Amino acid sequence: MSNPVYRELKRALVLSPLAIPIGAVMALIVLAIFVGDLGSAFALMALSIICTAGISLIIWIPVCYILGYMVIALVRVALKAAGVDVGGLFGGSKRDNNSPDDPTAEPSLQNLTTALDEDLAVKTNLTKDQAALINYIRKAKQKGLSNDVITRNLGQNGWNTDSINQAFQLVGQE
């Protein structure tokens, strides 16, 4: 139940280092189509940057980013249509930069919503979201995180206070 705007922004920021170089190649290809050959396209792009002392980068960088992001989005759609796990390829199921042995590492909600959530939801009359929340709290407590840190992490990921408090009560009853 994390915020979809947050997830989309995070995905865009993960992909942005790839978008600019891919977009630069695409911009060169488009320029080559209009100018006639790749050498002339590269010369046009380079001269526009050199002759304006880099000011034309104000135009080139956003254009390259937009073109690159569009290519990445099309690749994601094509892979998704082909049945490939797009999340695993583009950072959706990637572990956080924290090492698993680090006791201060904050567990990710995406990493903890697994088949355990479905088992817990089936065995009890909880929803999958509630089961995911309970499993997250259990794992975070095992890592030694305080209730305040867990509550803050969950709040930052879009969980409301009532759901968090209810999950803490259910975890405390075990």
Beta strands, then each sheet from edge to edge (+ up, - down):
end
